[in-house]
């Protein structure tokens, strides 16, 4: 339960300025924590840092910057730690921050303006742009996306509709123009995939979102061994009558990749047909391209790589509909001795990569 205590600040001319608790979970973040906390000066009325076992100077830096530090025994579940941090907050709103992110001065000023105005907006959650997501590309397809970052600590329930009235249960969400710079120092894929495996071992129920995140992280950063270790989980997902067709398609893409690794033609057919119950995904077409490439059937491989690039859409890893199938087609033509066609597809792949970079730059 959240403590029912409010910290309010009165404006000089009357009225109330909301207060904000910054809640963080950290471990061995001495290289970036100070910079993160400095960028929140004037925004945070309360700094709560939950440490999950640091052995460096993280705790000392947090205290030096004015944070109250709490120790939390790591359970292997980020939600456990995040919920504990939120439970300690006493302000009107909670800002969920990570140590490897920061606000530049322009966005710090935007945040301060939001803090002045948010009480008038009547919102429960504010989304902010998270940028530089592709620095270590493990789960996200885009470099800049909106994420929920600021949360009202205690919601007021309001009755709505003039007849057949009911309590409004959906949170009121507002999108802001605040951009948070993500500065990761390393690739966390191995840590995250191990957390997925632990959740499976513990018998945790995977939500629609989490199943998709597991599949996406495998495609973007998983090793062959990571795929094989996930096999039983995704088989069970395809057999779960409570899963949606989209979830089954995502699980089938993972299992098709495993079938390619294991050279299992029967499994390849089985999971291809599951994906084909609706329009096929680029990921599945790409796996079929790999399957036929490995069998030295280059003409058939080209057909499926072409479908991945031009006829279908990706559902997990956008690269499977962009540069990767074009590069795979180039590889096939080169193996066939057609250097001209190979060069054409390589140029197109580079054009796609440059286009993606330009779009990301425009969004910034």
C-alpha positions in Angstrom: 0.0 0.0 0.0 1.2 3.5 -0.7 1.4 5.8 2.3 -1.5 8.3 2.3 0.7 11.3 2.8 0.9 14.3 0.4 3.7 16.7 0.1 2.4 19.9 -1.4 4.1 23.2 -2.2 2.1 26.4 -2.3 2.7 28.9 -5.1 3.6 32.4 -3.9 0.3 33.7 -5.4 -1.8 30.9 -4.2 -2.6 27.5 -5.6 -0.6 24.3 -5.4 2.5 23.1 -7.2 2.6 19.3 -7.4 5.5 17.5 -5.9 7.4 14.7 -7.6 9.1 11.6 -6.1 11.9 10.2 -8.3 12.1 6.5 -7.8 15.0 4.4 -9.1 16.4 0.9 -8.9 20.1 0.6 -9.3 23.1 -1.7 -9.1 26.7 -0.7 -9.8 25.9 2.6 -11.6 28.7 4.8 -10.3 29.6 5.8 -13.9 26.3 7.5 -14.7 24.1 7.9 -11.6 25.5 11.3 -10.6 24.9 12.7 -14.1 21.3 11.4 -14.0 20.5 12.9 -10.6 22.1 16.2 -11.5 19.8 16.5 -14.5 16.8 16.2 -12.2 17.6 19.1 -10.0 14.6 21.3 -9.4 12.3 18.6 -10.6 12.6 16.1 -7.8 11.2 16.9 -4.4 12.1 13.5 -3.2 14.9 11.2 -4.4 14.4 7.5 -3.7 17.1 5.1 -4.7 16.6 1.4 -4.2 19.9 -0.5 -4.4 19.9 -4.2 -5.3 23.4 -5.1 -4.4 26.0 -2.5 -5.5 29.7 -3.2 -4.9 31.0 0.1 -6.2 30.4 3.7 -5.1 26.7 3.9 -6.3 25.3 4.2 -2.8 27.8 6.9 -1.8 27.0 8.9 -4.9 23.3 8.6 -4.4 23.5 9.9 -0.8 25.9 12.7 -1.9 23.2 13.9 -4.4 20.6 14.0 -1.7 18.9 10.6 -2.2 17.5 8.4 0.4 18.9 4.9 -0.2 17.1 1.7 0.5 18.5 -1.8 0.2 16.5 -4.5 -1.6 17.4 -8.1 -2.0 17.3 -8.9 -5.7 14.6 -11.5 -6.6 15.3 -11.7 -10.3 12.1 -9.7 -10.9 12.4 -6.0 -11.9 8.7 -5.4 -11.1 9.4 -6.5 -7.4 12.1 -3.9 -7.1 10.2 -1.2 -9.0 7.0 -1.8 -6.9 9.1 -1.5 -3.7 10.5 1.8 -4.8 7.1 3.2 -5.7 5.8 2.1 -2.3 8.2 4.4 -0.6 7.1 7.5 -2.5 5.2 10.3 -0.7 4.8 13.0 -3.4 1.9 13.6 -5.7 3.6 12.1 -8.7 6.2 9.5 -9.2 8.9 9.8 -11.9 10.4 6.4 -12.8 14.0 7.0 -13.8 17.0 4.7 -14.7 20.6 5.6 -13.9 21.7 5.5 -17.5 19.3 8.3 -18.6 19.4 12.0 -18.4 17.7 15.3 -19.3 19.5 18.0 -21.2 18.8 21.6 -20.2 16.1 22.1 -22.8 14.1 19.1 -21.7 14.8 19.8 -18.0 13.0 23.2 -18.6 10.2 21.4 -20.4 9.8 19.1 -17.4 9.7 22.1 -14.9 7.0 23.7 -17.0 5.0 20.4 -17.0 5.4 20.3 -13.2 3.8 23.8 -13.0 0.9 22.8 -15.3 0.2 19.2 -14.6 -2.3 19.8 -11.8 -4.6 21.6 -14.3 -4.4 18.7 -16.8 -6.0 16.1 -14.6 -3.9 13.2 -16.0 -2.7 10.0 -14.4 0.2 9.2 -16.6 2.5 11.3 -18.7 4.5 9.8 -21.5 7.9 11.1 -22.6 10.1 10.4 -25.5 12.9 7.9 -24.9 15.7 8.4 -27.3 18.9 6.6 -28.3 17.2 3.2 -27.8 19.2 1.6 -30.6 22.6 2.1 -29.0 22.5 -1.5 -27.9 19.6 -2.9 -30.0 18.1 -5.7 -28.0 14.3 -5.2 -27.9 13.3 -1.9 -29.6 12.8 -1.3 -33.3 12.9 2.5 -33.2 15.4 4.9 -31.8 12.8 7.3 -30.3 9.5 6.2 -28.8 7.0 7.4 -26.2 7.2 5.7 -22.8 5.1 6.2 -19.6 7.4 7.9 -17.2 5.4 10.1 -14.7 2.6 8.5 -12.7 0.1 10.0 -10.3 0.7 8.3 -7.0 -3.0 8.0 -5.9 -5.8 8.0 -8.4 -9.1 9.6 -7.7 -12.0 7.5 -9.1 -14.6 9.4 -11.0 -18.1 8.4 -12.2 -18.7 9.0 -15.9 -21.6 8.8 -18.4 -25.0 10.4 -17.8 -26.9 7.1 -17.7 -25.7 3.5 -17.0 -22.9 5.4 -15.2 -19.7 3.6 -14.2 -16.4 4.4 -12.6 -13.7 5.5 -15.1 -11.1 2.7 -14.8 -8.8 3.6 -17.7 -6.0 6.0 -16.7 -5.9 9.4 -18.4 -2.6 9.5 -20.3 -1.0 12.6 -21.8 1.9 12.7 -24.3 4.5 15.3 -23.6 7.3 16.7 -25.7 10.0 15.9 -23.1 12.8 13.8 -24.4 15.0 11.6 -22.2 18.4 10.7 -23.4 19.3 7.1 -22.8 23.0 6.4 -22.5 23.5 2.7 -21.9 27.1 1.6 -21.1 26.7 -2.1 -22.1 24.4 -4.6 -23.8 21.9 -6.0 -21.2 20.6 -8.8 -23.5 22.2 -11.7 -21.6 20.9 -10.4 -18.3 17.4 -9.8 -19.7 17.2 -13.2 -21.4 18.3 -14.9 -18.2 15.5 -13.0 -16.4 13.0 -14.3 -19.0 14.3 -17.9 -18.4 13.9 -17.5 -14.7 10.4 -16.3 -15.0 9.6 -19.3 -17.2 11.2 -21.6 -14.6 9.3 -20.0 -11.8 6.0 -20.6 -13.6 5.2 -17.0 -14.1 2.3 -16.1 -16.4 3.6 -14.1 -19.4 1.3 -11.3 -20.5 0.7 -10.5 -24.2 3.3 -7.8 -24.0 5.9 -9.8 -22.2 5.7 -12.8 -24.6 6.3 -10.4 -27.5 9.2 -8.8 -25.7 10.8 -12.2 -25.1 10.4 -13.1 -28.8 11.7 -9.8 -29.9 14.8 -9.9 -27.7 15.6 -13.4 -29.0 15.6 -12.2 -32.6 17.5 -9.0 -31.9 20.1 -10.3 -29.5 19.7 -14.0 -28.8 22.3 -16.6 -29.5 21.4 -20.0 -31.0 21.6 -21.4 -27.4 19.1 -18.8 -26.2 16.6 -19.8 -28.9 17.0 -23.5 -28.0 16.5 -22.8 -24.3 13.2 -21.0 -25.1 11.8 -23.8 -27.3 9.5 -25.5 -24.7 8.1 -22.2 -23.6 7.1 -21.1 -27.0 5.7 -24.5 -27.9 3.4 -24.3 -24.9 2.4 -20.7 -26.0 1.2 -22.1 -29.4 -0.9 -24.7 -27.6 -2.5 -22.2 -25.2 -6.1 -21.6 -26.2 -6.0 -18.3 -24.2 -3.3 -16.9 -26.5 -4.4 -14.6 -29.4 -3.5 -15.3 -33.0 -0.9 -12.5 -32.8 0.8 -14.2 -29.9 0.8 -17.6 -31.6 2.3 -16.0 -34.8 5.1 -14.5 -32.7 5.8 -17.8 -30.9 5.7 -19.6 -34.3 8.4 -17.3 -35.7 10.7 -18.2 -32.8 9.9 -21.9 -33.3 10.5 -21.6 -37.0 14.0 -20.1 -36.3 14.7 -23.1 -34.0 13.5 -25.5 -36.7 16.1 -23.9 -39.1 18.8 -24.3 -36.5 17.8 -28.0 -35.9 17.2 -28.7 -39.6 13.7 -29.9 -38.7 11.6 -29.8 -41.9 8.4 -31.1 -40.2 8.5 -28.4 -37.5 9.3 -25.8 -40.1 6.2 -26.7 -42.0 4.1 -26.8 -38.8 5.0 -23.3 -37.6 5.0 -21.8 -41.1 1.3 -22.9 -41.5 0.5 -21.4 -38.1 1.8 -18.0 -39.3 0.0 -18.4 -42.6 -3.4 -18.5 -41.0 -3.3 -14.8 -41.6 -1.0 -12.7 -43.8 2.5 -14.1 -43.3 5.1 -12.1 -41.5 8.4 -10.9 -42.8 10.1 -12.9 -40.0 8.6 -16.2 -41.2 9.4 -15.5 -44.8 13.0 -14.7 -43.8 13.2 -18.0 -41.9 12.0 -19.8 -45.0 14.6 -18.1 -47.0 17.3 -19.2 -44.5 15.8 -22.8 -44.6 16.1 -23.0 -48.4 19.5 -21.3 -48.4 20.9 -23.9 -46.1 19.5 -26.6 -48.4 21.4 -24.9 -51.3 18.1 -24.2 -53.1 19.0 -20.6 -53.9 16.2 -19.8 -56.2 13.6 -20.8 -53.6 15.5 -18.9 -50.9 15.4 -15.7 -53.1 11.6 -16.1 -53.4 11.1 -16.1 -49.6 13.7 -13.3 -48.9 11.9 -11.3 -51.6 8.6 -11.8 -49.8 10.1 -10.8 -46.5 11.4 -7.5 -48.1 8.6 -6.5 -50.4 5.4 -8.4 -49.8 5.0 -8.8 -46.0 5.4 -6.8 -42.8 7.4 -7.5 -39.7 5.8 -8.3 -36.4 9.0 -8.5 -34.2 12.2 -7.3 -35.7 11.8 -4.6 -38.3 15.2 -5.5 -39.9 13.6 -8.6 -41.3 11.5 -6.5 -43.6 14.2 -3.9 -44.3 17.9 -4.4 -44.9 18.4 -8.0 -43.9 16.4 -9.8 -46.6 17.9 -7.5 -49.3 21.4 -8.4 -48.1 20.3 -12.1 -48.1 19.1 -11.8 -51.7 22.4 -10.2 -52.6 24.2 -13.2 -51.0 22.1 -15.6 -53.0 22.9 -13.9 -56.3 26.6 -13.7 -55.5 26.5 -17.5 -54.8 24.8 -17.9 -58.2 27.6 -15.9 -59.8 25.4 -12.8 -60.6 27.5 -10.0 -59.2 25.4 -7.3 -60.9 22.2 -8.3 -59.2 24.1 -8.8 -55.9 25.5 -5.3 -56.1 22.0 -3.9 -56.8 20.5 -5.4 -53.7 23.4 -4.4 -51.6 22.9 -0.8 -52.7 19.2 -1.0 -51.9 20.0 -2.4 -48.5 22.3 0.5 -47.8 19.7 2.9 -49.0 17.2 1.4 -46.6 19.7 1.7 -43.7 20.4 5.4 -44.6 16.6 6.0 -44.9 16.1 4.6 -41.4 18.9 6.9 -40.0 17.4 9.9 -41.7 13.9 9.2 -40.3 15.4 8.8 -36.8 17.3 12.1 -37.2 14.1 13.9 -38.3 12.2 12.5 -35.3 14.9 13.9 -33.0 
